Amino acid sequence: MATIQQIEVAAEPVFVRSTWGRFIQWARTGPGRLACSELACVDAVRAGLVEFVPARPGRTTVIFRLDAGSGGVPWEELGRQLAHDLVAFKDYVERSGLVERD
């Protein structure tokens, strides 16, 4: 069984991918805790857990997959936490002023 969460971000895939590491560093220094930081999210891209798939022009679908037994967290809770993390990531990318607007 796998937990899969995804979200669409208003930025190009190359930018979204390059922002992931900065987001994780930002999240670690902030007041909130991310479920993915508990699960070695910094290496999640290299481990193949996170994908950045081109969507419509100028948009990227971020997909996060975890297999059963990851982190010892109940599936329902893990799904909620990952969904929250992806919303936080989307907000970080889209509202940080890092994305160029036309």
C-alpha positions in Angstrom: 0.0 0.0 0.0 1.2 3.5 -0.8 0.3 7.0 0.3 0.2 9.3 -2.6 -0.5 13.0 -2.4 -0.2 15.5 -5.2 -0.7 19.2 -5.8 -0.4 21.6 -8.8 2.0 24.5 -8.4 2.0 27.6 -10.6 5.6 27.5 -11.7 7.8 25.6 -14.2 9.1 22.1 -13.2 12.8 23.1 -13.2 12.0 25.9 -10.8 9.8 23.9 -8.6 12.4 21.1 -8.3 15.2 23.6 -7.5 13.0 25.2 -4.8 12.3 22.0 -2.9 15.6 22.0 -0.9 15.2 25.6 0.0 11.6 24.9 1.2 12.8 22.0 3.4 15.5 24.2 4.9 13.0 27.0 5.5 10.5 24.6 7.1 13.1 23.3 9.5 13.9 26.8 10.8 10.3 27.8 11.1 7.8 27.1 13.8 6.0 24.2 12.0 7.1 20.6 11.5 6.7 18.8 8.2 5.7 15.2 8.0 8.2 14.8 5.1 11.0 16.3 7.2 10.5 13.4 9.6 10.8 11.0 6.7 14.1 12.4 5.3 12.4 14.7 2.8 15.7 16.4 1.9 16.7 13.2 0.1 13.1 12.4 -1.1 13.8 13.6 -4.6 16.9 11.5 -5.0 15.1 8.6 -3.4 12.3 8.9 -6.0 9.6 9.7 -3.5 8.9 13.2 -5.0 8.2 13.8 -8.7 7.8 17.2 -10.5 5.7 16.5 -13.5 5.0 19.2 -16.2 1.3 20.1 -16.2 -0.3 22.9 -18.2 2.2 25.6 -19.5 3.8 27.2 -16.5 2.5 24.7 -14.0 3.9 21.6 -12.3 2.2 18.7 -10.6 4.2 17.7 -7.4 3.6 14.0 -6.5 4.8 12.5 -3.2 4.7 8.7 -2.8 5.5 6.7 0.3 5.2 2.9 0.8 3.6 1.2 3.7 5.6 1.3 6.9 7.2 4.7 6.3 7.9 6.5 9.5 5.6 4.4 11.7 2.7 6.9 11.3 -0.9 5.7 10.7 -1.9 5.9 7.0 -4.7 8.4 7.5 -2.5 10.7 9.6 0.4 10.4 7.1 -1.9 11.3 4.2 -3.2 14.4 6.0 0.3 15.5 7.0 1.7 15.0 3.5 -1.3 16.9 2.0 -0.5 19.8 4.5 3.2 19.7 3.5 2.4 20.0 -0.2 0.0 22.9 0.4 2.8 24.6 2.4 5.2 24.0 -0.4 2.8 25.4 -3.0 2.3 28.5 -0.9 6.1 28.8 -0.4 6.7 28.7 -4.2 3.8 30.8 -5.3 3.8 33.5 -2.6 7.5 33.8 -1.8 8.0 36.2 -4.7 10.4 33.8 -6.3 8.2 33.0 -9.2 8.3 35.5 -12.1 5.0 36.8 -13.1 4.1 38.0 -16.6 
